Amino acid sequence: MAKLIQIEGSLQKPQIELRDEPLTIGRDPERHIVISEKIVSRLHARIVPKPDGFHIVDEDSRYGTKV
C-alpha cells in the first residue's frame, strides 16, 4: 500500500496510508490531513487515486500546491 510520509513540519499523523478513496488536505479540522498554517486554505488540495498511482489536485487555493 502507498504511503504519504511527512519530511518536515508537525502533522498529527506523520505517515498516512493512501487508499482507494480521495483524501482532502487543508486547514479545516474536518479534512483528512490537517495543516494548521495560515498559507494553507481550508480546503487546499485532494489526493486522488488513479489507475497509474495517485494525483494531487489543487482546489483553487490562493498559494497553489507544490510537491
C-alpha positions as CSV (number, residue, x, y, z in Angstrom):
1,M,0.0,0.0,0.0
2,A,1.2,3.5,-0.8
3,K,2.0,6.0,2.0
4,L,2.4,9.7,2.3
5,I,5.3,10.4,4.6
6,Q,6.0,13.8,6.2
7,I,9.6,15.0,6.0
8,E,9.2,18.4,7.7
9,G,6.6,20.1,9.9
10,S,4.4,18.8,12.6
11,L,1.4,16.9,11.3
12,Q,-0.6,14.8,13.8
13,K,-0.1,11.8,11.6
14,P,3.4,11.8,10.0
15,Q,2.6,8.8,7.9
16,I,-0.8,8.4,6.1
17,E,-1.8,5.3,4.2
18,L,-3.2,6.2,0.7
19,R,-6.3,4.1,-0.2
20,D,-8.8,3.8,-3.0
21,E,-10.7,6.9,-1.9
22,P,-9.7,10.6,-2.2
23,L,-8.2,12.4,0.8
24,T,-8.6,16.1,1.5
25,I,-5.9,18.4,2.7
26,G,-6.4,21.8,4.3
27,R,-6.6,23.9,7.4
28,D,-10.2,22.9,8.3
29,P,-10.2,20.3,11.1
30,E,-12.7,18.2,9.1
31,R,-10.0,17.4,6.5
32,H,-8.3,14.0,6.3
33,I,-4.9,15.8,6.5
34,V,-4.9,19.0,8.6
35,I,-2.1,21.6,8.1
36,S,-2.5,24.5,10.5
37,E,-0.6,27.1,8.6
38,K,-2.1,30.4,7.5
39,I,-1.0,29.9,3.9
40,V,-3.0,26.7,3.7
41,S,-6.6,27.1,2.6
42,R,-9.5,25.4,4.5
43,L,-9.8,23.0,1.5
44,H,-6.4,23.3,-0.2
45,A,-6.0,20.1,-2.2
46,R,-7.1,16.5,-2.7
47,I,-5.1,13.3,-3.2
48,V,-7.0,11.3,-5.7
49,P,-6.3,7.6,-6.6
50,K,-5.9,6.9,-10.4
51,P,-5.0,3.8,-12.3
52,D,-1.4,5.0,-12.7
53,G,-1.0,6.0,-9.0
54,F,-2.1,9.0,-7.0
55,H,-2.6,12.6,-8.2
56,I,-2.7,15.7,-6.2
57,V,-5.3,18.2,-7.2
58,D,-5.2,21.8,-6.1
59,E,-8.6,23.1,-5.1
60,D,-8.0,26.7,-6.4
61,S,-6.0,27.5,-3.3
62,R,-4.6,31.0,-3.1
63,Y,-0.9,29.9,-2.9
64,G,-1.2,26.8,-5.0
65,T,0.1,23.3,-4.3
66,K,3.7,22.1,-4.8
67,V,5.0,18.6,-4.4
